[in-house]
Amino acid sequence: MAIFRIYVEKKPAYAEESARLLRDLGSLLGLSGITGLRLLNRYDVEGIDQALFDACRSTVFSEPQVDDCREDLPEGKYVFGVEPLPGQFDQRADSCAQCIQIVSQGERPAVKTAKIYVLDGELTGDELAAVKKYVINPVECREASLEPAATLALEVEHPDRVPDLDGFLDLDRDGLAAFVKRYGLAMDLDDIAFCQDYFRREEKRDPTLTEIRMIDTYWSDHCRHTTFGTILDQVEIEDEAVRASYENYLAMRKEVYGGRQKPVCLMDLATMGAKYLKKTGLLQNLDESEEINACSVRIPVDVDGVEEDWLLMFKNETHNHPTEIEPFG
């Protein structure tokens, strides 16, 4: 079955993403040799015919007012692509496939996307490598082939057997310390010793590497907030302004918690302002849920002279922007 490919690029007046990246490469990486940078979204689609592909050109793949489309690889001195890792959810591809299905009222096609970077100017090999390192997050994406795709079917290699960590239960303290260093674990020595004791007492066997990796992930500071949850039982502050702010926090704690005994920690310091505003009735438009990694506040926003209801989003995610504002409704 044929695979259709199309490249979509913002018209120069709307190419804000490429202009921003060009500035970042100059200011953050010090790459003054780049004289031009273009970004294109590449779509590969399998499971449709030419007529449907043409119908989707200006309805699904692009907005004619702001986008240009082409079916050939753009020219440039340095051209490379970036695509999601196999198995990584691709929001752009999924949305595209759904939209094509709405247009066709038939089966959902297979879609793969990639972002194509076209650079002009003069770069050394090391400088080009620095650009790729800057835009490619190896946790979720990889450099993409520029050749035509033969198939969009996901090719999965049969994995090797997960190794058992033979001898793990017999490691002494020095051996456990070396084990943590060898595998680059987030756990400290006491953490891995706790795991060793568990497998020795409860499982009565050596763990697999997958089990240790899984425990380590959920033991990480990002998931458990160990740093933010660490109890602060002795606080000494030399700066007068900071000390006054901390004392103000302690006063708010008394009003918020009353007689309840709550430990002082960085997480409590970070959230006390919102708790106090809620307690005193000054925070009326707070949306609450069981989710503890985010919160949202409804606020009025002036959009070109028209007031609209928006959600001000606060996210506790290291891989996302900490604050986002989205239209509500």
N, C-alpha and C positions, 0 to 999 in steps of 0.2 A: 504494500500500500504506500502511496506517495506521502512524502513528508514536505509540508509547505513551510517556508522560512520567510520571515519579514523582520526588518529592522525599523524601529520607531525612535525618532529623535525630536526633542523640543526645538521649535523654531528659535532662532537666535534671540529674539526679544524675550523669550520665556525660559531660556536655558539657565536658570538660576542654580541648579544643582552642579552643573559642570563649572560654572563661574566660581562657585563657592569652593569646590574641590581644588581648582587651580590656585586660588588664593591660599588655601591651607597648605598645599604642597610647597608653595613659595615661602610662607611665613613659618610653618612648623618644621618642614624638612630642609628648608634653605635651598630648594631646587630652582635656581633662577634661569636654567637653560630651557625650560618648557615655555614655548611661545604660543601654544594653542592646545586646548583640551576639549574633546567632545565625548558625550555619553549617549549611548543608544541602548534601548531595550530590545533584545532579540527574542523572537517567539518561534518555536518549532511546533508544528501541529500535525498530528497523525490521526486519520480516521474521518476526514472530511474530503469533499471534492472541490474542484476549482471554483465552481459557482459560489459555494458557501464561503470559501476563503476570501473571494473578492467581495462578497457582501459584508464580511466582517472587517474589512480593511479600515473603513471609516466609522464603524459603529462599535467595535470591540477593541481592536488593536490600537486605535488612535482617535484623537479628537482633531478633526481637520483644521479647526481654528488655531490650534497651538502646536500641532505635531506635523512632522514630515515623515513619510514612509518610503522605504526602498527595499529591494529584494536582493541587492548585491552587497558584499562586504565593503564598508567604506575604506577609503585609502588614507594612509597616514604613515609617518615614519615609524611609529611604534604603535602596534595594535595588539591588544590582548583581551580576553574575555574572562568573566568570573561567573560561576554558577553554583547553586546549592549542592552540598554533598549528597550523594545517593541516599535516599531515605529521609533527608531533611525536608520538612514541610515547606513548600514554595507557595506563599500566599498569592503572588502575582499569577503563577501558572494555574492555581486552583480557581481563582476568580475568573480568569480568562476562559477556562474550560466550561465553567458554569454559564458564562454569558453566551458562548457559542452554542451551547445546548439550548438556551432560551431562544436564540435566533432560529435554530434548525428545528426545534421541537422533536429532536431525535435523540440518538445516543450521545453520551458525553465523550468528546474526543480526548486523546492524550495530548498534553501540552507540556513543554519544557521551556524554561526561559534562561536567559543569561544577560549580564550587563557587559556591553562592549566599550572599552576605553580606547580612544584614538588620541595619541599625543604627537605633537610636532615640536621641533626644536632640536637641541643637542643634549643627549644624556649619555653618561658612561654606563657600563654594565651594572656597576654597583648602585648608581642612581636609579636605574630602571627597576632593579631589585627592591630598592627602598620604596618606590611607588607601589609596587605589587604588594609588599609587606603591609603597607599602610591601608590598602583597600581590601585585602583578602584576610578575612578572619578564619583561620584554619579550623576553628571549632564548628563552623557552619557552612563554609563554602570553599571552593578550590578554583584553580585556573581552569578555564574551559577550552576545549578544542575549537578551533576556528573552521574546521572542515565540516562539510555537510554531514548530517546525521544519517546513519543507515537504519536505525530503529530508535524508538523512544521507550522501548520496553526496558524495565529496570533489570540490569544484570547484577545478580548477587553471587558473590563467590562463597563457596562452602567454607565456613570458618573452621579453623583448627580447633581441636579439643582444648577447652579451657584448662590450664594447668592447675593441679593441686599443689599447694605450697607445702611440700613434704618437709618435715622438720620444724615447722613453724611453732608447734607446741613446745619444742625443746629449747627454743632460743632463750638466752639469758638477757639481761638488760642491755649489754653492749650489742648483742645480736639483734635485739629489737630496734635499737637506735640505728644500726646499719640498715635494717629492713626498711624503716621509714625513709631514710635517705635514698636508698636504692630505687624505691618506687615513687618517690616524690609525693608522699602522702600529706594531706592537710592535718592529720592527727599528730599529736605530740607523743612523747614516750609513754606517758601515763595512759593516754587513750588507747594506744596499740596494746599495752599490757592488759588493759581491761578487756579488750577483744580476745586476747590470747587466753585469759582466764575463763571467759565465757565459752569458747570453743573447747577448752580442756574439760570444764565441768559439765556443760550442757550437751554439746554435740559429740564430745569424745572423739574428735577427729580433727585433722588439719583442714583449714578452710581452702576454698578455691580462690584464685586471684580475682574472679568476678565478685565474690562475696566481699572481699576486702575492699575492692574498688567501690562497690555499692555503699558499704558502711561509711567509707571515707567521704563519699559525695554528700551523704546526709549528715555527716559529722562536720562538714566544712562550715566556716564562719558565715558564708552566704546563706546556707539553709538554716543553721541553728542560731545565728546571731550571737555567737559566744562572746565576741568582744562587746557588743552592746548590752548583753545580759550579765556581764561580769559585775559582781556586787562591789560598790565603792564604799568601803568601811572606814577609810581614812583619807580625807581630802584637805590638802594644803594649797592655798591660792595666794600668791604674792601680789598680783596685779589688783589694785583697789577696785577698778571698774568691774573686772571679772568676778571678784569676790562679792561685790554688791549684787551682781546678777545671780550668782549662786544662792545667796541668802534670800533673794526674792523667790527663787525656785523653791527653797525649803519652806517659805511661808505659804506659797500656793499649795504645796503638798499637804500641809495641815488642813487647809480648807477643802481640798478635793477628797482626801482619804479619811478625814476625821480621825477616829481612834484606831483605824486599821494600820497594821504594821506592814509597810511595803518597803522592800530594799531599794536603796539608791543605786541606780545604774545609768549608763549612757542612754539606753532606750527610754527610761523614764524621763530623763532630762530632755530628750528630743520630743517627747509627746506631751509633756506637762502643759504647754501653752494651749493646745487644743482641748485637753481635759478640763483645764481651768475655765476656758471660754464656754464650754458646754455646761459645766457645773454652775456657773453664774448666769446662765441664760443668754449669753451674748452671741452664741453660735447657733442660729436658728436653722440654717439651710444645709446642715450636714447630712449626707447620705451614709447610712451605716449598714454594714453587712458582716458576715463571718470572716471575710477576707481581711487579713492582718497586714498585708504588704502594700496596701494602697488606701487612699481615701479620696473623696471628691466633695467639692463644695459648689453649689449653684451660685453663679454670680452674673450680674448684668454686664454685657460688653457692648461698647459703642462700635458698630461696624458701619463705616461710611455714613455716620449720622443716624443710623437706625439701631435702637437698643434691642439686643437679642439675649436669650437665656443661654448661658454656656456652663459647662462643667470644668472647674479647675481641678485637675487630677494631680495628686501627689503619689508617686510610686517609690517603693523601697526596693528597687531592682538595680543591681550594679551594671547590667547590660542594657538598661533602658535610660532614657532621659529621666531625671528625677522629677521633673514637673512638666506637665503637658496641659494645654487648654484645648478643649474640644467643643464644637457646637452641640447643644442639647436639643434633642427632639428629632 
